Amino acid sequence: MNVVDKRVIVVDGVPLPSMLDERMVRDVVYGFYDKIRADDMLGPIFNGAIADEEWSHHLAKMCDFWSATLLRTSRYQGRPLPPHFALPGIGEEHFRRWLTLFKATVQQLCPPPVAALFFERALRIAHSFRLAIAFNRGEDTMDVRPILAESL
């Protein structure tokens, strides 16, 4: 008898849905950033920070990030926060829009359990980034409240 050892990935105490794979991660990343680049609020920020010829590199890096985050690969070797510190005036309204676009993307492209997993992680990332940005600016981090899914 030949037994295949299939590793079960557990994220936040829940086994990862088997339909989540690298292709789905790529589809989410590319679909999301298509929305970002076309968005009236976020497009100018992202397009101003990332040159046209750098987008393919950025998308590959974001695929690595989400692969590492959800599939527990070790592909992402970057530091995601420092580039965000250089964006003046980025605030809660920007993160709300980011989350709204992300939610729309995962709901469009993923089965409900995978969309929920992606979105829950995005909510945590947004809050973590908001706290770090506020701290970096010398602002009172006690005023930074999590953005709740039901408020979007």
Residue frames relative to the residue before (quaternion, step in Angstrom):
aa qw qx qy qz dx dy dz
M 1.0000 0.0000 0.0000 0.0000 0.00 0.00 0.00
N 0.1999 -0.7806 0.5861 0.0853 3.55 -0.85 1.01
V 0.1218 -0.8040 0.5811 0.0329 3.57 -0.51 1.19
V 0.2586 -0.7519 0.5888 0.1454 3.54 -0.85 1.00
D 0.3135 -0.7493 0.5578 0.1709 3.55 -0.80 1.06
K 0.0210 -0.7918 0.6097 -0.0295 3.59 -0.35 1.24
R 0.3444 -0.7615 0.5210 0.1732 3.52 -0.55 1.22
V 0.2511 -0.7461 0.5987 0.1477 3.57 -0.89 0.94
I 0.2248 -0.7691 0.5880 0.1109 3.54 -0.74 1.10
V 0.1325 -0.7847 0.6038 0.0465 3.54 -0.86 1.01
V 0.0564 -0.7819 0.6208 -0.0075 3.55 -0.82 1.08
D 0.8399 -0.0559 -0.0158 0.5397 3.56 -0.67 1.13
G 0.7264 -0.4661 0.2298 0.4498 3.55 0.98 0.92
V 0.6727 0.4535 -0.2843 0.5110 3.58 1.29 0.06
P 0.4778 -0.6579 0.4861 0.3203 3.61 -0.86 0.87
L 0.5111 -0.6552 0.4732 0.2926 3.54 -0.98 0.92
P 0.4883 -0.6485 0.4836 0.3274 3.61 -0.87 0.86
S 0.5167 -0.6894 0.4175 0.2890 3.58 -0.82 1.01
M 0.6343 0.5497 -0.3469 0.4184 3.62 1.11 -0.48
L 0.5690 0.5665 -0.3978 0.4439 3.61 1.23 -0.17
D 0.1354 0.7856 -0.5871 0.1407 3.53 -0.64 1.16
E 0.7519 -0.3916 0.2746 0.4538 3.56 -1.31 0.00
R 0.6238 0.5439 -0.3464 0.4416 3.60 1.01 -0.72
M 0.6642 0.4894 -0.3077 0.4740 3.58 0.95 -0.84
V 0.6054 0.5376 -0.3505 0.4708 3.59 1.02 -0.75
R 0.6679 0.4998 -0.3005 0.4624 3.58 0.87 -0.95
D 0.6495 0.5204 -0.3186 0.4537 3.59 0.92 -0.89
V 0.6547 0.5035 -0.3106 0.4705 3.60 0.97 -0.85
V 0.6704 0.5029 -0.3091 0.4496 3.59 0.80 -0.97
Y 0.7050 0.4551 -0.2750 0.4693 3.60 0.77 -0.98
G 0.6547 0.5107 -0.3121 0.4617 3.59 0.97 -0.81
F 0.6524 0.5187 -0.3042 0.4613 3.56 0.99 -0.87
Y 0.7241 0.4341 -0.2673 0.4645 3.58 0.76 -0.95
D 0.5329 0.5629 -0.4205 0.4716 3.61 1.20 -0.26
K 0.6615 0.4909 -0.2988 0.4819 3.58 0.99 -0.86
I 0.6350 0.5441 -0.3225 0.4436 3.59 0.95 -0.91
R 0.6996 0.4953 -0.2777 0.4338 3.57 0.75 -1.07
A 0.7149 0.4344 -0.2447 0.4903 3.59 1.12 -0.65
D 0.5418 0.6577 -0.3866 0.3528 3.60 1.25 -0.29
D 0.5372 -0.6593 0.4344 0.2967 3.57 -0.98 0.92
M 0.7209 0.4256 -0.2515 0.4857 3.59 1.00 -0.75
L 0.7982 0.3412 -0.1622 0.4692 3.57 0.71 -1.09
G 0.5381 0.6557 -0.3937 0.3542 3.58 1.11 -0.59
P 0.6943 0.4688 -0.3034 0.4540 3.61 0.74 -0.92
I 0.6286 0.5297 -0.3409 0.4562 3.61 1.04 -0.68
F 0.7170 0.4404 -0.2572 0.4752 3.58 0.74 -1.06
N 0.6857 0.4808 -0.2925 0.4617 3.57 0.89 -0.92
G 0.6378 0.5130 -0.3221 0.4757 3.59 1.18 -0.50
A 0.7128 0.4497 -0.2489 0.4772 3.57 1.10 -0.69
I 0.7619 0.2775 -0.1469 0.5664 3.58 1.16 -0.59
A 0.3663 -0.7421 0.5234 0.2031 3.57 -0.56 1.18
D 0.6724 -0.5206 0.3461 0.3964 3.58 -1.14 0.64
E 0.7158 0.4574 -0.2604 0.4590 3.57 0.87 -0.94
E 0.6554 0.5127 -0.3074 0.4617 3.62 1.27 -0.20
W 0.4776 0.7058 -0.4337 0.2926 3.60 1.21 -0.26
S 0.6409 0.5194 -0.3552 0.4397 3.62 0.89 -0.75
H 0.6356 0.5115 -0.3201 0.4816 3.60 1.05 -0.75
H 0.6515 0.5162 -0.3155 0.4578 3.59 0.94 -0.88
L 0.6664 0.5013 -0.3070 0.4586 3.59 0.89 -0.90
A 0.6332 0.5157 -0.3295 0.4739 3.59 1.00 -0.77
K 0.6493 0.5136 -0.3104 0.4672 3.58 0.99 -0.83
M 0.6676 0.4885 -0.3023 0.4737 3.60 0.99 -0.80
C 0.5927 0.5301 -0.3638 0.4852 3.61 1.12 -0.57
D 0.6399 0.5149 -0.3165 0.4746 3.57 0.98 -0.83
F 0.6391 0.5399 -0.3199 0.4446 3.59 0.96 -0.91
W 0.7283 0.4254 -0.2525 0.4741 3.59 0.75 -1.04
S 0.5904 0.5477 -0.3651 0.4671 3.59 1.11 -0.56
A 0.6710 0.4825 -0.2886 0.4834 3.57 0.94 -0.88
T 0.6696 0.5273 -0.2931 0.4331 3.57 0.97 -0.89
L 0.8174 0.2680 -0.1232 0.4948 3.58 0.79 -0.98
L 0.7540 0.3679 -0.2159 0.4994 3.59 0.95 -0.77
R 0.3911 -0.7643 0.4298 0.2795 3.54 1.38 -0.01
T 0.3124 0.7023 -0.5609 0.3077 3.55 1.02 0.83
S 0.4018 -0.7099 0.5152 0.2630 3.58 -1.21 0.17
R 0.2970 0.8098 -0.4658 0.1974 3.55 1.19 0.54
Y 0.6941 0.4692 -0.2989 0.4569 3.62 0.97 -0.69
Q 0.0433 -0.8173 0.5741 -0.0241 3.55 -0.74 1.10
G 0.5193 0.6859 -0.3872 0.3317 3.59 1.22 0.23
R 0.3890 -0.6382 0.5968 0.2919 3.47 -1.43 -0.25
P 0.2626 -0.8417 0.4475 0.1495 3.60 -0.09 1.23
L 0.6485 0.5805 -0.3292 0.3661 3.60 1.04 -0.58
P 0.6410 0.5787 -0.3705 0.3421 3.67 0.65 -0.89
P 0.6539 0.4962 -0.3636 0.4403 3.68 0.81 -0.68
H 0.6467 0.5282 -0.3224 0.4459 3.59 1.09 -0.62
F 0.5821 0.5825 -0.3760 0.4249 3.59 1.15 -0.53
A 0.6710 0.5202 -0.2876 0.4433 3.57 1.13 -0.65
L 0.6029 0.5604 -0.3626 0.4370 3.62 1.24 -0.08
P 0.2604 -0.7977 0.5222 0.1520 3.59 -0.23 1.22
G 0.8400 0.2601 -0.1748 0.4429 3.53 -1.14 0.69
I 0.4501 0.6699 -0.4834 0.3391 3.60 1.18 0.08
G 0.0596 0.8292 -0.5471 0.0975 3.55 -0.75 1.04
E 0.8152 -0.2825 0.1878 0.4694 3.52 -1.33 -0.22
E 0.6477 0.5337 -0.3360 0.4275 3.59 0.91 -0.83
H 0.6349 0.5183 -0.3259 0.4712 3.59 1.11 -0.65
F 0.6673 0.4852 -0.3006 0.4785 3.56 0.98 -0.82
R 0.6049 0.5396 -0.3553 0.4655 3.59 1.07 -0.66
R 0.6640 0.4839 -0.3087 0.4792 3.59 0.93 -0.85
W 0.6142 0.5498 -0.3353 0.4562 3.60 1.00 -0.87
L 0.6938 0.4742 -0.2733 0.4680 3.58 0.86 -0.97
T 0.6259 0.5373 -0.3371 0.4537 3.58 1.02 -0.76
L 0.6778 0.4736 -0.2848 0.4849 3.58 0.94 -0.88
F 0.6369 0.5223 -0.3287 0.4621 3.58 1.02 -0.78
K 0.6453 0.5231 -0.3143 0.4596 3.57 0.93 -0.91
A 0.6533 0.5091 -0.3133 0.4646 3.59 0.91 -0.90
T 0.6514 0.5276 -0.3112 0.4479 3.58 0.98 -0.84
V 0.7220 0.4336 -0.2741 0.4643 3.59 0.71 -1.00
Q 0.6329 0.5169 -0.3471 0.4602 3.60 1.04 -0.62
Q 0.6506 0.5150 -0.3022 0.4692 3.57 1.12 -0.67
L 0.8108 0.3511 -0.1366 0.4478 3.58 0.88 -0.97
C 0.7720 0.3680 -0.1711 0.4893 3.59 1.11 -0.54
P 0.5452 -0.5498 0.4997 0.3884 3.57 -1.24 0.40
P 0.6914 -0.5304 0.2917 0.3943 3.62 -1.04 0.69
P 0.6854 0.4661 -0.3446 0.4408 3.68 0.76 -0.75
V 0.6524 0.4935 -0.3157 0.4807 3.59 1.06 -0.68
A 0.6213 0.5339 -0.3397 0.4622 3.60 0.98 -0.81
A 0.6542 0.5132 -0.3109 0.4604 3.59 0.94 -0.88
L 0.6473 0.5214 -0.3161 0.4574 3.58 0.97 -0.84
F 0.6501 0.5038 -0.3056 0.4798 3.58 0.89 -0.94
F 0.7210 0.4710 -0.2721 0.4292 3.57 0.74 -1.06
E 0.6171 0.5342 -0.3520 0.4581 3.60 0.99 -0.73
R 0.6570 0.4920 -0.3096 0.4801 3.57 0.98 -0.83
A 0.6368 0.5305 -0.3305 0.4515 3.61 0.98 -0.79
L 0.6186 0.5371 -0.3427 0.4597 3.60 1.02 -0.74
R 0.6655 0.4965 -0.2965 0.4719 3.58 0.95 -0.87
I 0.6481 0.5152 -0.3168 0.4628 3.57 0.95 -0.89
A 0.6437 0.5253 -0.3262 0.4508 3.58 0.90 -0.90
H 0.6763 0.4847 -0.3068 0.4622 3.60 0.87 -0.88
S 0.6406 0.5266 -0.3178 0.4596 3.56 0.96 -0.86
F 0.6645 0.4915 -0.3005 0.4761 3.58 0.93 -0.88
R 0.6455 0.5222 -0.3282 0.4505 3.59 0.92 -0.84
L 0.6473 0.5091 -0.3155 0.4715 3.58 0.97 -0.83
A 0.6795 0.4946 -0.2915 0.4568 3.59 0.87 -0.94
I 0.6452 0.5090 -0.3226 0.4697 3.59 0.98 -0.79
A 0.6495 0.5061 -0.3182 0.4699 3.59 0.91 -0.89
F 0.6532 0.5079 -0.3112 0.4674 3.60 0.91 -0.88
N 0.6559 0.5225 -0.3008 0.4542 3.57 0.95 -0.93
R 0.6943 0.4546 -0.2588 0.4943 3.60 1.10 -0.68
G 0.4917 -0.6674 0.4252 0.3634 3.59 1.26 -0.16
E 0.4317 0.6979 -0.4574 0.3426 3.57 1.24 0.42
D 0.5810 -0.5678 0.4537 0.3662 3.55 -1.31 0.35
T 0.2981 -0.7897 0.5109 0.1626 3.59 -0.41 1.18
M 0.5257 0.6300 -0.4163 0.3916 3.60 1.23 -0.25
D 0.6422 0.5235 -0.3190 0.4602 3.59 1.23 -0.39
V 0.6004 0.5621 -0.3589 0.4413 3.60 1.25 -0.21
R 0.0858 -0.8035 0.5890 -0.0110 3.53 -0.41 1.28
P 0.5572 -0.5971 0.4396 0.3738 3.61 -1.04 0.61
I 0.3880 -0.6541 0.5904 0.2703 3.54 -1.18 0.62
L 0.2539 -0.7905 0.5446 0.1186 3.54 -0.65 1.13
A 0.6134 -0.5851 0.3931 0.3562 3.55 -1.05 0.82
E 0.6957 0.4915 -0.2856 0.4392 3.58 0.89 -0.90
S 0.6297 0.5316 -0.3442 0.4499 3.62 1.22 -0.19
L 0.6126 0.5646 -0.3501 0.4282 3.58 1.25 -0.10
